[in-house]
């Protein structure tokens, strides 16, 4: 019996490591490898020198800024929503309705907002009806952040909802019995104990928000340039795979940095508790 279990364990581990090697390690190695070649195929550090120019550094800061805004507004809306979900009847049904849009293709959702925010869309029709008049909503920072938050907010709500659901109600009751106000109970009990859910939500939203590219074209009209947009342009437009790979390397490093920061932040929060 032990021999059979050991064989099965070996097979599972071997399959797992083959998968990791082929679909995680190998792509990362290829990205790093191509980053050392210029557009003519010559081995060079030119791509890294180019990345540290004002253009790409400004693009990097812009990417972080927009990712921060998207994550901030997702958390601002997502946390109260997740909390209210845990207090309502038929919570599973409401959660399903919130998650349902995430099953729809991203391109379809982006095109839907082209109609909603367009010059003759429902939003401008409403503005005209109340006497404000037609406004340019598409191809603005507002439309980009709004649509991005709409797309990512289910992924912020779900981990926070799970964290609140696991929170022992007795701790909340004890806090109130000891005279703590609702705000104090939230600040000193509920939020610290659900910090792991917040951390997971931030990771799930912030990291992909750094590499958005399709929404920047359709909704922002290329007014917003992110690292994801730059990678797409380098690979598909200029055919400079080396520069595209270099940007991807720094994007990967940025994602790892975010994961390390949020992990340490969560760990410090746990120590304080």
C-alpha positions as CSV (number, residue, x, y, z in Angstrom):
1,X,0.0,0.0,0.0
2,X,2.8,2.4,0.9
3,X,4.6,1.5,-2.3
4,X,1.5,2.4,-4.3
5,X,1.0,5.7,-2.5
6,X,4.7,6.6,-3.0
7,X,4.4,5.8,-6.7
8,X,1.3,7.9,-7.1
9,X,2.9,10.8,-5.2
10,X,6.0,10.6,-7.4
11,X,3.8,10.7,-10.6
12,X,1.8,13.7,-9.3
13,X,5.0,15.6,-8.3
14,X,6.6,14.8,-11.7
15,X,3.6,16.0,-13.6
16,X,3.4,19.2,-11.5
17,X,7.1,20.0,-12.0
18,X,6.9,19.3,-15.8
19,X,3.9,21.7,-16.0
20,X,5.8,24.4,-14.0
21,X,8.9,24.0,-16.2
22,X,7.0,24.2,-19.5
23,X,4.5,26.9,-18.8
24,X,6.1,29.0,-16.1
25,X,9.9,28.7,-16.0
26,X,10.4,28.3,-19.8
27,X,8.4,31.4,-20.8
28,X,10.2,33.5,-18.2
29,X,13.6,32.3,-19.4
30,X,12.6,33.1,-23.0
31,X,11.4,36.6,-22.0
32,X,14.7,37.3,-20.2
33,X,16.7,35.8,-23.1
34,X,15.1,37.9,-25.8
35,X,15.5,41.1,-23.7
36,X,19.2,41.0,-24.4
37,X,18.8,41.3,-28.2
38,X,18.2,44.5,-30.1
39,X,15.9,44.9,-33.1
40,X,18.6,43.7,-35.5
41,X,19.1,40.5,-33.4
42,X,22.4,41.5,-32.0
43,X,23.3,40.8,-28.3
44,X,23.1,44.1,-26.6
45,X,22.1,46.0,-23.4
46,X,20.5,48.7,-25.5
47,X,17.0,47.7,-24.5
48,X,17.8,48.1,-20.8
49,X,19.4,51.5,-21.4
50,X,16.4,52.6,-23.4
51,X,14.0,51.5,-20.6
52,X,15.7,53.9,-18.2
53,X,15.0,56.9,-20.3
54,X,12.4,59.5,-19.3
55,X,9.8,58.1,-21.8
56,X,9.7,54.6,-20.3
57,X,10.1,55.7,-16.7
58,X,7.2,58.1,-17.1
59,X,5.2,55.2,-18.7
60,X,6.0,53.0,-15.7
61,X,4.9,55.7,-13.2
62,X,1.7,56.2,-15.2
63,X,1.0,52.4,-15.1
64,X,1.5,52.3,-11.3
65,X,-0.7,55.4,-10.9
66,X,-3.6,54.0,-12.9
67,X,-3.2,50.6,-11.3
68,X,-3.4,52.3,-7.9
69,X,-6.5,54.2,-8.8
70,X,-8.2,51.1,-10.1
71,X,-7.3,49.1,-7.0
72,X,-8.3,52.0,-4.6
73,X,-11.7,52.5,-6.1
74,X,-12.3,48.7,-6.3
75,X,-11.5,48.4,-2.6
76,X,-13.5,51.5,-1.8
77,X,-16.6,49.9,-3.4
78,X,-15.8,46.3,-2.9
79,X,-15.3,46.2,0.9
80,X,-18.7,47.7,1.8
81,X,-20.3,45.5,-0.8
82,X,-18.7,42.4,0.5
83,X,-19.7,43.3,4.1
84,X,-23.3,43.9,3.1
85,X,-23.4,40.7,1.2
86,X,-22.6,38.8,4.4
87,X,-25.6,40.4,6.1
88,X,-28.3,39.9,3.4
89,X,-30.6,37.0,2.8
90,X,-29.9,34.9,-0.3
91,X,-26.3,36.0,-0.1
92,X,-25.1,33.2,-2.5
93,X,-27.6,34.5,-5.1
94,X,-26.4,38.1,-4.8
95,X,-22.8,36.9,-5.0
96,X,-23.5,35.0,-8.1
97,X,-25.1,38.1,-9.7
98,X,-22.0,40.1,-8.9
99,X,-19.6,37.4,-10.3
100,X,-21.8,36.8,-13.4
101,X,-20.3,39.7,-15.5
102,X,-16.8,38.2,-15.0
103,X,-17.9,35.2,-17.1
104,X,-18.5,37.5,-20.1
105,X,-15.7,38.0,-22.5
106,X,-13.7,41.2,-21.8
107,X,-13.9,42.4,-25.3
108,X,-17.7,42.2,-25.3
109,X,-17.9,44.2,-22.0
110,X,-15.5,46.9,-23.5
111,X,-17.7,47.2,-26.6
112,X,-20.8,47.5,-24.4
113,X,-19.3,50.5,-22.7
114,X,-18.5,52.1,-26.1
115,X,-22.3,52.2,-26.6
116,X,-23.0,53.3,-23.0
117,X,-20.5,56.1,-23.0
118,X,-20.6,57.1,-26.6
119,X,-21.9,60.4,-28.0
120,X,-25.3,58.9,-28.6
121,X,-25.2,56.4,-25.8
122,X,-27.5,56.0,-22.9
123,X,-25.3,58.1,-20.5
124,X,-25.4,61.2,-22.8
125,X,-29.1,60.7,-23.5
126,X,-29.7,60.9,-19.7
127,X,-27.4,64.0,-19.4
128,X,-29.4,65.7,-22.2
129,X,-32.7,64.8,-20.5
130,X,-31.7,66.5,-17.3
131,X,-30.4,69.6,-19.1
132,X,-26.7,69.1,-18.8
133,X,-26.0,68.3,-22.5
134,X,-23.8,66.0,-24.3
135,X,-20.4,65.3,-22.8
136,X,-17.2,63.7,-24.0
137,X,-17.0,60.6,-21.7
138,X,-15.2,58.1,-23.9
139,X,-11.5,58.5,-24.4
140,X,-11.0,60.1,-21.0
141,X,-9.2,59.0,-17.8
142,X,-12.6,58.7,-16.1
143,X,-14.0,56.3,-18.6
144,X,-10.8,54.2,-18.4
145,X,-10.8,54.0,-14.6
146,X,-14.5,53.4,-14.4
147,X,-14.6,50.5,-16.9
148,X,-11.5,49.0,-15.3
149,X,-13.0,49.1,-11.9
150,X,-16.2,47.5,-13.2
151,X,-14.2,44.7,-14.7
152,X,-12.0,44.0,-11.7
153,X,-14.4,44.7,-8.8
154,X,-15.8,41.1,-8.6
155,X,-12.2,39.9,-8.0
156,X,-11.9,42.3,-5.1
157,X,-15.3,41.4,-3.6
158,X,-14.8,37.7,-3.6
159,X,-11.7,37.3,-1.3
160,X,-13.0,40.0,1.1
161,X,-16.4,38.3,1.2
162,X,-14.7,35.0,2.1
163,X,-12.6,36.6,4.8
164,X,-15.7,38.3,6.4
165,X,-17.7,35.1,6.2
166,X,-14.9,33.3,8.2
167,X,-14.9,36.0,10.9
168,X,-16.3,34.6,14.2
169,X,-19.4,36.6,15.1
170,X,-18.6,36.2,18.8
171,X,-15.6,38.6,18.4
172,X,-17.9,41.3,17.1
173,X,-20.5,40.7,19.8
174,X,-17.8,40.8,22.5
175,X,-16.5,44.1,21.1
176,X,-20.0,45.7,21.3
177,X,-20.6,44.3,24.7
178,X,-17.5,46.0,25.9
179,X,-18.9,49.3,24.7
180,X,-17.1,49.8,21.4
181,X,-18.9,51.8,18.8
182,X,-19.6,50.4,15.3
183,X,-16.7,52.3,13.9
184,X,-14.3,51.2,16.6
185,X,-15.5,47.6,16.2
186,X,-14.8,47.8,12.4
187,X,-11.4,49.5,12.9
188,X,-10.1,47.4,15.7
189,X,-11.8,44.0,15.1
190,X,-13.4,43.5,11.7
191,X,-10.9,45.1,9.3
192,X,-7.7,43.7,11.0
193,X,-9.1,40.2,11.0
194,X,-10.2,40.4,7.3
195,X,-6.8,41.9,6.2
196,X,-5.8,38.7,4.4
197,X,-8.9,39.1,2.2
198,X,-8.0,42.7,1.4
199,X,-4.4,41.7,0.7
200,X,-5.6,39.0,-1.7
201,X,-8.0,41.4,-3.4
202,X,-5.3,44.0,-3.9
203,X,-3.0,41.5,-5.5
204,X,-5.7,40.1,-7.8
205,X,-6.6,43.6,-9.0
206,X,-3.4,45.6,-8.9
207,X,-1.2,43.1,-10.7
208,X,-3.3,42.7,-13.9
209,X,-4.2,46.4,-13.8
210,X,-0.5,47.1,-14.4
211,X,-0.6,45.3,-17.7
212,X,-3.9,46.5,-19.2
213,X,-3.7,47.2,-22.9
214,X,-7.0,46.4,-24.7
215,X,-9.1,48.8,-22.6
216,X,-6.6,51.5,-23.1
217,X,-7.2,51.3,-26.8
218,X,-11.0,50.9,-26.9
219,X,-12.1,53.0,-23.9
220,X,-9.2,55.4,-23.4
221,X,-8.4,55.8,-27.1
222,X,-4.7,55.5,-26.5
223,X,-4.8,58.5,-24.2
224,X,-3.6,56.2,-21.4
225,X,-0.4,54.4,-22.2
226,X,0.6,51.6,-19.8
227,X,3.4,49.0,-19.8
228,X,0.9,46.5,-21.2
229,X,0.2,48.9,-24.1
230,X,3.9,49.3,-24.7
231,X,4.5,45.6,-24.8
232,X,1.7,45.1,-27.3
233,X,3.2,47.9,-29.5
234,X,6.7,46.5,-29.4
235,X,5.6,42.9,-30.3
236,X,2.8,43.6,-32.8
237,X,3.6,47.0,-34.4
238,X,7.4,47.7,-34.3
239,X,8.3,44.0,-34.2
240,X,11.0,44.8,-31.6
241,X,10.7,41.6,-29.5
242,X,13.8,42.5,-27.5
243,X,12.4,45.8,-26.2
244,X,9.0,44.2,-25.6
245,X,10.7,41.5,-23.6
246,X,12.7,44.0,-21.6
247,X,9.5,45.9,-20.7
248,X,7.9,42.5,-19.7
249,X,10.9,41.7,-17.5
250,X,10.4,45.0,-15.5
251,X,6.6,44.3,-15.4
252,X,7.2,40.9,-13.9
253,X,9.6,42.4,-11.4
254,X,7.0,45.0,-10.5
255,X,4.4,42.3,-10.0
256,X,6.8,40.4,-7.7
257,X,7.5,43.6,-5.8
258,X,3.7,44.1,-5.2
259,X,3.3,40.6,-4.0
260,X,6.2,40.9,-1.5
261,X,4.9,44.3,-0.2
262,X,1.4,43.1,0.3
263,X,2.6,39.9,1.9
264,X,4.8,41.8,4.4
265,X,2.0,44.2,5.0
266,X,-0.3,41.4,5.9
267,X,2.3,39.8,8.1
268,X,2.9,43.0,10.0
269,X,-0.9,43.4,10.4
270,X,-1.1,39.9,11.8
271,X,1.7,40.6,14.3
272,X,0.0,43.8,15.5
273,X,-3.2,41.8,16.1
